[in-house]
Amino acid sequence: MRKAILPYLANPVVVVGALLSFGWLFVAALAPWLAPYDPIKTILPLMQPGAANPAGGIFLLGTDMLGRDILSRLIYGARTVVVFATLATVTAYLVGVTLGLIAGYWRGRVDAVLSYLANVVLSFPVLVLYIVIIVVIGSSPFNIVLAVTFGSAPAIFRIVRGITMDVASRDYVAAAVTQGERAWRIMVFDVLPNATGPLAVDFCLRLGYTAITIGTLGFLGLGLPPPTPDWGTMVNEGRGMAIAFPHLVIFPCLAISSLMLGLSLLADGLREVSDAQGRRT
Amino acid sequence: MAVTLFIIRKLGGAIATMLTVSLLVFLALEVNVADVAVKVLGQFSTDAQRATWLAANGYNDPVVLRYLRWLGAFVTGDWGTSTYYRTEIASLIPGRLAASGILAGGALLVIIPVGLIAGVLAGMRPGSLLDRLVSLVSVLTTSIPDFASAVFLSAVFVFWLKWLPGASTMLSGFSISEIVLPVLVLALYSTGYLARVTRASMIDVMGTHYVRTARLKGASPTRIVLRHALRNALITPVTVIMLQFPWLLSGVIVVEVFYAYKGFGTLLYDAALNSDIYLVEACAMVSVLVVVATQILSDLAYSWLNPRVSLADAAMGRG
């Protein structure tokens, strides 16, 4: 096990990416202890970054137009993004992996229908798809998870289907079939482990894109309902006053960009290391 | 011959996709009749008003009949009336689409040369300083969401340097200075992405036997890149460029909303915020149509660059 992890730790790209991503995870987990103020409590409106709070302490990143501490909202916003992006990505994976295994293993008509539907969904520009879904079912935390699942499952489906079709033609799968193994056992225990490498890379990237999607929906005012601290919504709310008070929008943008940067570096690094390992063996 | 067959087959696929999309869009937005009445007449309409309106507009007919009628009207260019803009949708969309086309075209003018050149230069010498720089910048640009790059670029060019306007309303006619920021924001992500893809493709090609042979023959590095490597190295990037359209269409929404630019993106956005369902339907259909059309073009470009994939094979689905 240690041997498997070591090359990843020796890769600087992986380390920087992991530090950034897990840093935000850490912030999200410890939000109540890290945040200096209550993220939805009005204190003093439109204080500049570093301004002193008359009641003691300072507003390190300033306050917004409703007088809420921006640093605290960013810290709690990490919680929102981590929880919802992870939830949405994991559900999308459950759907995409299951259908991908089924289509790639059974082929035939099931595969034809599923692949066709995946193509149809993928021919929507993502944001158009999300906007249509949100118009139809409204904007709530559950509906956002649902929309993202619907939007990203087809892409995951395609990856898993391709790998499954490749693996299913190997001898050890034929051997398992001859032994009388049940189809679902073959899919889960023989086929799926072969897909973990590419899927791990895709998972990091997709997690980031989901975070961006949730942020973008928030920026468009179609995201999580207020007063939930959400980075995209913070940018949307602060946009009108950004010329006079750029701190309203710059810090949430830095937050989401650094999270995405961490995840894409992690994905890049994982791919690099696994490619290098693939070459050696 | 092969080209015609290929195009016919692709068009058939595209029509099938469009039909399925139209069914999905119709079912999603119009299957709940009571909802349609509320969205069209407003929340404060009375039950009697809604019932009269539904009856007058044929909403009491079976769903299948309503879908076919809707589809027929759609195909013949009758896209209904926007409840928000109070005009014919069919006359509203072309102008807005053209306005967004200017943004997307401007973005492609940045994306293609910058992305390809940066990618080719980086891929020629992997590990060099230039390569590291290109890789670093492209990871950065592909990690920043559109709305965040809009904020960062505006912070620099609008708030700090005061060189460019922060809104692109085009109220006093078309203005180049108003279009610079939206185009840059739109181009940022795809440029980085294209550079990454081109770099990877270039590295692959530079490692092939025929490039090695050319090098052993004593061909100059410039000749190797221009005569031997480039054409093959460009196959993937060209497909990637065509496939950026769906991405640009998503980006257009964010960028237009941020800069208050009157294009297709703000049209769809206003439609969504105001529950203007007929306009949402038309916008969704048009954007899928754009995507499907660019997919066909991308397949054609691919087989033109890569003669090994014959169009006949591609037409039969063997490609």
Interface residues (C-beta under 8 A of the other chain):
Chain A: Y116 L117 N119 V120 S123 F124 P125 V126 L127 V128 I131 V132 I133 I134 V135 V136 G208 I212 G215 T216 F219 L220 G221 L222 G232 V235 R239 A242 I243 P246 V249 I250 C253 L254 I256 S257 M260 L261 L263 S264 L265 D268
Chain B: T17 T20 V21 L24 V25 A28 L29 V139 L140 T142 S143 I144 P145 D146 F147 A148 V151 F152 S154 A155 V158 F159 G166 P246 W247 L249 S250 I253 V254 V257 F258 L268 Y269 A272 L273 S275 I277 V280 C283 A284 S287 V288 V291 V292 Q295
